Amino acid sequence: MAVAPTPPRAQGLGIDARSLDGLQGLAARDPQAAVREAARQFETLFMQELMKTMRASAPASGMLDNEGSRLGTEMLDAQLAGGLSGIKGGLSEAIARQLERQMGLAPGPVPATGARASANTTAQPLDRLDKAVRIPERGAAGFVRQHTEAASKAESATGIPAAFMLAQAAHETGWGRKEIRHADGTSAYNLFGIKAGANWSGPVAEVTTTEYIGGVARKVTAKFRAYGSYEESFADYARLMKDSPRYAGVVASGGDASAFAHGLQKAGYATDPAYGAKLTRVINTTLRLQRAMA
C-alpha cells in the first residue's frame, strides 16, 4: 500500500516497491515526514529481526512446529513489531533525528553572532550563488534567532507575520550563505534582494545574478541596495511593502503563507516562475524551526 500523505504512516515497508514509491512521493512533498516514516520502518525491521532471533534461540515445540504455525508466528511478529515501532522516545526518534541532521533538515548548535555578523559563517562559493541551499547544519536556527527582533519590528509596521519575512530573507540569502556582497567581499546587508532603482540614492552593490526572461534563466549584472546593517534591510523592506501599491495585496494576505508567497510572485517581486511555491516551503520550515526553538 502506498504511503498516505496525512498522517505519514505507511502500512507497508520501504522494501516493498509500492511502499517505496509512496515514501519517495512523501519525501517530495514533506521531507521531514518522510524521514520520520523511514525511521519508523527501520525500527519495525529491527524489531522483527530481534523477535526472529529470539524465537530461533528457543527450543522447537515438536508437533506444533510446522509451516502453518511458523507462518502464523511470523505474521504475529510483524504485527507486534509494527505496533511497537514509532512510540515516543523510542528508537525511531533517535534514527529520525540523525537522518534530519545528515540531510540538513534540522539545525545543529546555534553559533554565537553579533548584530552585524552573519549567522552562517561559511559563505557559499561564488560559482554556486544561484544554486539552492539546504538548511545549514549550524546556521538555520541562528539565522532565525538573529533576525527575529528586526522581523518583529517590520511586522509591527506592515502587519506581515515576522515568520514570513524571516523565511523570505532565508530564501533570498540561502539562510545567510549567499548574501549580496560588495566587490571587496563585505556584506551589503541586503536580505531581500531589493534592487537599486532610479529612486534609490543610497549605496549599491553590483553583482551577477540570475533573472528569468521569457521563462528562461539568464545571467545578468544588477545593482542592489546596500545597507549599514541587517536591521536597515528589514526596515527598508517594511517601507517597500507598506508604501508601494504594487504590494497592497501581499500586505493584505494576513497569515496565509501560500497567499503571501504567491502574492509576491504575482506582484513581480521575483522573476522565478516557481518563486511562490519555493517560498511557501521555506515559510513552513521557518515555522517548524520557531516551534522547535520555543
SVG drawing of the C-alpha trace seen along z (x, -y; Angstrom):
<svg xmlns="http://www.w3.org/2000/svg" viewBox="-6 -60 44 94">
<polyline fill="none" stroke="black" stroke-width="0.4" points="0.0,0.0 1.3,-3.5 2.2,-5.8 -0.7,-8.2 0.2,-11.9 -1.6,-12.5 -0.8,-11.1 2.6,-9.9 2.2,-6.3 2.7,-3.7 1.2,-0.2 4.0,1.5 7.7,1.3 10.1,-0.7 11.5,2.6 8.1,3.2 8.1,1.5 4.7,-0.2 5.5,-1.4 8.9,-2.7 7.2,-4.7 4.9,-6.2 7.8,-7.0 9.5,-8.8 6.4,-10.7 6.1,-11.8 9.7,-12.9 9.0,-15.2 6.0,-16.8 7.3,-16.8 10.9,-15.6 10.6,-15.6 7.5,-13.4 9.3,-11.0 12.3,-10.9 10.0,-10.0 8.3,-7.3 11.6,-5.9 12.8,-5.8 9.7,-4.0 10.1,-1.4 13.8,-0.9 12.7,-0.4 10.0,2.1 12.5,4.2 14.9,4.1 12.1,5.3 11.2,8.1 14.7,9.3 15.1,9.1 11.9,11.3 13.1,13.7 16.5,14.1 14.8,14.7 12.4,17.3 15.3,19.1 17.1,19.5 14.1,21.1 13.6,24.9 11.3,26.3 7.8,27.1 7.6,30.5 4.4,31.4 3.2,27.9 6.2,26.6 5.1,26.7 4.8,24.4 1.4,23.2 2.4,22.3 5.7,20.7 3.7,18.5 1.3,17.5 4.2,16.7 5.9,14.5 2.6,12.6 2.1,12.1 5.7,10.9 5.3,8.4 2.1,7.1 3.8,6.7 6.8,5.1 4.7,2.6 2.7,1.8 5.9,1.3 7.6,-1.0 7.1,-4.7 6.5,-5.0 7.5,-8.4 11.0,-8.2 11.8,-5.0 14.5,-4.0 12.7,-5.6 13.0,-9.1 16.8,-8.7 17.1,-7.5 14.9,-10.3 17.0,-13.0 20.2,-11.6 18.7,-11.4 17.4,-15.0 20.9,-16.2 22.6,-14.4 20.0,-15.7 20.2,-19.2 16.6,-19.2 17.2,-20.2 19.6,-22.7 22.6,-21.8 24.1,-24.0 23.4,-27.7 26.6,-29.7 27.0,-33.0 26.7,-36.0 27.0,-39.7 24.4,-42.2 26.3,-42.7 27.7,-39.2 26.0,-36.6 24.6,-33.5 26.2,-31.4 29.9,-31.9 30.6,-29.5 29.9,-31.5 28.5,-29.9 31.1,-29.6 30.7,-32.4 30.0,-29.9 27.1,-28.5 25.2,-31.6 22.3,-30.7 22.0,-27.1 19.6,-26.1 20.9,-25.9 19.7,-23.3 19.1,-24.2 22.6,-24.7 23.6,-22.3 24.7,-25.1 23.1,-28.2 19.4,-27.9 18.2,-28.4 20.9,-31.0 19.6,-32.9 16.0,-32.9 17.1,-33.9 19.5,-36.6 16.8,-38.4 13.7,-37.8 13.8,-41.2 14.2,-43.1 11.4,-41.0 9.1,-41.7 9.6,-45.5 8.8,-45.0 5.7,-43.1 4.5,-46.0 5.0,-48.3 3.4,-46.2 1.2,-43.5 3.0,-40.8 3.9,-37.9 7.5,-38.1 8.0,-34.4 7.0,-35.1 9.6,-37.8 12.3,-35.7 11.5,-33.0 11.8,-35.3 15.2,-36.6 16.3,-33.0 15.1,-32.1 16.8,-35.1 20.1,-34.6 20.2,-30.8 20.0,-31.1 22.7,-33.7 25.2,-31.7 24.7,-33.6 24.3,-37.2 24.8,-40.1 28.3,-41.4 30.4,-44.3 33.4,-43.8 35.7,-43.7 33.7,-40.8 31.9,-42.8 28.2,-42.3 25.7,-44.7 23.3,-43.5 20.6,-43.2 18.5,-40.2 15.6,-40.6 17.3,-41.1 15.9,-44.6 17.4,-46.2 18.6,-49.8 16.2,-51.6 16.2,-55.1 14.6,-56.3 17.4,-54.9 20.1,-57.3 22.0,-55.2 25.0,-52.9 24.8,-49.9 26.4,-46.6 26.7,-45.4 26.6,-41.6 25.9,-39.0 22.6,-37.2 20.0,-35.0 16.9,-36.5 14.1,-34.6 13.4,-36.3 10.6,-34.8 10.8,-31.8 14.5,-31.3 17.2,-31.7 19.8,-34.2 22.9,-35.7 22.7,-39.5 24.5,-42.1 22.3,-44.1 22.7,-46.8 21.2,-46.1 20.6,-48.3 23.3,-48.3 22.7,-49.0 24.7,-49.6 23.1,-46.7 20.6,-43.8 18.1,-45.9 18.2,-48.6 17.4,-45.9 14.3,-44.8 13.2,-48.4 13.6,-49.2 11.7,-46.1 8.9,-47.1 8.7,-50.5 8.6,-48.9 5.8,-46.6 3.8,-49.3 4.2,-52.2 4.0,-50.5 0.5,-50.0 2.1,-47.1 2.3,-45.0 -1.0,-46.0 -2.4,-42.5 0.7,-41.0 0.2,-43.0 -3.5,-42.2 -2.8,-38.4 -2.8,-38.2 -1.5,-34.9 -1.9,-32.8 1.6,-31.7 0.7,-30.5 -1.2,-33.7 1.7,-35.8 4.3,-33.9 2.3,-33.6 1.1,-37.3 4.8,-38.3 5.3,-36.3 2.1,-37.8 3.2,-41.3 6.5,-40.7 8.8,-40.6 10.9,-38.0 11.2,-36.6 11.5,-32.9 8.2,-31.3 8.4,-28.9 9.1,-31.6 5.7,-31.3 6.0,-27.5 9.6,-27.7 8.9,-30.5 5.9,-28.7 8.1,-25.7 10.7,-27.9 8.0,-29.6 6.8,-26.2 10.4,-25.3 10.8,-28.6 7.6,-28.0 8.9,-24.5 12.2,-26.0 10.4,-28.5 8.3,-25.8 11.4,-23.8 13.2,-26.8 10.2,-27.9"/>
</svg>
